[in-house]
Amino acid sequence: MFNAVRKLYRLLDAREKRRAAITFFLMVIVACSDAVGVASIMPFIALLSDPSLVSSNKYLHAIYLRLGFRSVDEFLFFLGLLVFFLLVGSLALRGLGLWAQLHFAQMRNYVWSSRLVSGYLHQPYEWFLSRHSAQLTSSVLSEVDKVVNGALFPALQATAQGVVVIVLMGLLIAVDPLLATQVAVVIGGAYAAVFWFFR
């Protein structure tokens, strides 16, 4: 797997590597927004189940007084809207991240196909005498597509999901280290066993 990723990385020129870095940075932002969305749900549910936290928690009480709400219900409604917009924003960012991955992968399809055609066109005439045009067409249209859709895009998706998992695991460890470690060992062990068996 790492050998395939290394080969894909070598196919990128300097400009494409910069675009890959921008795409990866966007993946990190999407992962952080997912973590914020997840982290905002549980405190809000706890607050709904026990509205007295508004007065007992000094941070919530300070926000309640600073924003000048007239009742706890208004404050809860405001927090509900805030959580809703956080989740919608997180989903919008995730959509943008997926678009960036697709755009990067499909543009590599175009660029690599163009590069391959350019390489063919710069060959001497004698080079074409021993090669069939259908073989060259297959290389341009089919083989590049296989590399992009069979290797590059899955690698981008795996990287994106890996970043999300790392950020969410960091959030879980910050909240409850022991439980997060146990869950990571069980789920990670099960995934590793399935991967090792079916690879």
MODELLER restraints for C-alpha pairs under 7 A, 6 or more apart:
rsr = mdl.restraints
at = mdl.atoms
rsr.add(forms.Gaussian(group=physical.xy_distance, feature=features.Distance(at['CA:23:A'], at['CA:100:A']), mean=6.37, stdev=0.5))
rsr.add(forms.Gaussian(group=physical.xy_distance, feature=features.Distance(at['CA:23:A'], at['CA:101:A']), mean=6.79, stdev=0.5))
rsr.add(forms.Gaussian(group=physical.xy_distance, feature=features.Distance(at['CA:26:A'], at['CA:97:A']), mean=6.26, stdev=0.5))
rsr.add(forms.Gaussian(group=physical.xy_distance, feature=features.Distance(at['CA:27:A'], at['CA:97:A']), mean=6.07, stdev=0.5))
rsr.add(forms.Gaussian(group=physical.xy_distance, feature=features.Distance(at['CA:27:A'], at['CA:160:A']), mean=5.59, stdev=0.5))
rsr.add(forms.Gaussian(group=physical.xy_distance, feature=features.Distance(at['CA:28:A'], at['CA:163:A']), mean=6.39, stdev=0.5))
rsr.add(forms.Gaussian(group=physical.xy_distance, feature=features.Distance(at['CA:30:A'], at['CA:93:A']), mean=5.78, stdev=0.5))
rsr.add(forms.Gaussian(group=physical.xy_distance, feature=features.Distance(at['CA:30:A'], at['CA:94:A']), mean=5.64, stdev=0.5))
rsr.add(forms.Gaussian(group=physical.xy_distance, feature=features.Distance(at['CA:30:A'], at['CA:97:A']), mean=6.63, stdev=0.5))
rsr.add(forms.Gaussian(group=physical.xy_distance, feature=features.Distance(at['CA:31:A'], at['CA:163:A']), mean=6.25, stdev=0.5))
rsr.add(forms.Gaussian(group=physical.xy_distance, feature=features.Distance(at['CA:31:A'], at['CA:164:A']), mean=4.47, stdev=0.5))
rsr.add(forms.Gaussian(group=physical.xy_distance, feature=features.Distance(at['CA:31:A'], at['CA:167:A']), mean=6.35, stdev=0.5))
rsr.add(forms.Gaussian(group=physical.xy_distance, feature=features.Distance(at['CA:32:A'], at['CA:167:A']), mean=6.57, stdev=0.5))
rsr.add(forms.Gaussian(group=physical.xy_distance, feature=features.Distance(at['CA:33:A'], at['CA:90:A']), mean=5.28, stdev=0.5))
rsr.add(forms.Gaussian(group=physical.xy_distance, feature=features.Distance(at['CA:34:A'], at['CA:90:A']), mean=5.80, stdev=0.5))
rsr.add(forms.Gaussian(group=physical.xy_distance, feature=features.Distance(at['CA:35:A'], at['CA:167:A']), mean=6.65, stdev=0.5))
rsr.add(forms.Gaussian(group=physical.xy_distance, feature=features.Distance(at['CA:35:A'], at['CA:168:A']), mean=5.68, stdev=0.5))
rsr.add(forms.Gaussian(group=physical.xy_distance, feature=features.Distance(at['CA:37:A'], at['CA:86:A']), mean=5.92, stdev=0.5))
rsr.add(forms.Gaussian(group=physical.xy_distance, feature=features.Distance(at['CA:37:A'], at['CA:87:A']), mean=5.28, stdev=0.5))
rsr.add(forms.Gaussian(group=physical.xy_distance, feature=features.Distance(at['CA:37:A'], at['CA:90:A']), mean=6.49, stdev=0.5))
rsr.add(forms.Gaussian(group=physical.xy_distance, feature=features.Distance(at['CA:40:A'], at['CA:83:A']), mean=6.29, stdev=0.5))
rsr.add(forms.Gaussian(group=physical.xy_distance, feature=features.Distance(at['CA:41:A'], at['CA:83:A']), mean=6.88, stdev=0.5))
rsr.add(forms.Gaussian(group=physical.xy_distance, feature=features.Distance(at['CA:47:A'], at['CA:53:A']), mean=6.32, stdev=0.5))
rsr.add(forms.Gaussian(group=physical.xy_distance, feature=features.Distance(at['CA:54:A'], at['CA:60:A']), mean=5.33, stdev=0.5))
rsr.add(forms.Gaussian(group=physical.xy_distance, feature=features.Distance(at['CA:54:A'], at['CA:61:A']), mean=5.27, stdev=0.5))
rsr.add(forms.Gaussian(group=physical.xy_distance, feature=features.Distance(at['CA:55:A'], at['CA:61:A']), mean=5.20, stdev=0.5))
rsr.add(forms.Gaussian(group=physical.xy_distance, feature=features.Distance(at['CA:64:A'], at['CA:75:A']), mean=6.78, stdev=0.5))
rsr.add(forms.Gaussian(group=physical.xy_distance, feature=features.Distance(at['CA:69:A'], at['CA:75:A']), mean=6.16, stdev=0.5))
rsr.add(forms.Gaussian(group=physical.xy_distance, feature=features.Distance(at['CA:101:A'], at['CA:156:A']), mean=6.56, stdev=0.5))
rsr.add(forms.Gaussian(group=physical.xy_distance, feature=features.Distance(at['CA:105:A'], at['CA:148:A']), mean=6.17, stdev=0.5))
rsr.add(forms.Gaussian(group=physical.xy_distance, feature=features.Distance(at['CA:105:A'], at['CA:152:A']), mean=6.55, stdev=0.5))
rsr.add(forms.Gaussian(group=physical.xy_distance, feature=features.Distance(at['CA:105:A'], at['CA:153:A']), mean=5.78, stdev=0.5))
rsr.add(forms.Gaussian(group=physical.xy_distance, feature=features.Distance(at['CA:109:A'], at['CA:144:A']), mean=6.26, stdev=0.5))
rsr.add(forms.Gaussian(group=physical.xy_distance, feature=features.Distance(at['CA:109:A'], at['CA:145:A']), mean=6.27, stdev=0.5))
rsr.add(forms.Gaussian(group=physical.xy_distance, feature=features.Distance(at['CA:109:A'], at['CA:148:A']), mean=6.10, stdev=0.5))
rsr.add(forms.Gaussian(group=physical.xy_distance, feature=features.Distance(at['CA:112:A'], at['CA:144:A']), mean=6.95, stdev=0.5))
rsr.add(forms.Gaussian(group=physical.xy_distance, feature=features.Distance(at['CA:113:A'], at['CA:140:A']), mean=5.37, stdev=0.5))
rsr.add(forms.Gaussian(group=physical.xy_distance, feature=features.Distance(at['CA:113:A'], at['CA:144:A']), mean=6.42, stdev=0.5))
rsr.add(forms.Gaussian(group=physical.xy_distance, feature=features.Distance(at['CA:116:A'], at['CA:140:A']), mean=6.61, stdev=0.5))
rsr.add(forms.Gaussian(group=physical.xy_distance, feature=features.Distance(at['CA:117:A'], at['CA:140:A']), mean=6.95, stdev=0.5))
rsr.add(forms.Gaussian(group=physical.xy_distance, feature=features.Distance(at['CA:169:A'], at['CA:180:A']), mean=6.97, stdev=0.5))
rsr.add(forms.Gaussian(group=physical.xy_distance, feature=features.Distance(at['CA:172:A'], at['CA:180:A']), mean=5.56, stdev=0.5))
rsr.add(forms.Gaussian(group=physical.xy_distance, feature=features.Distance(at['CA:173:A'], at['CA:180:A']), mean=5.39, stdev=0.5))
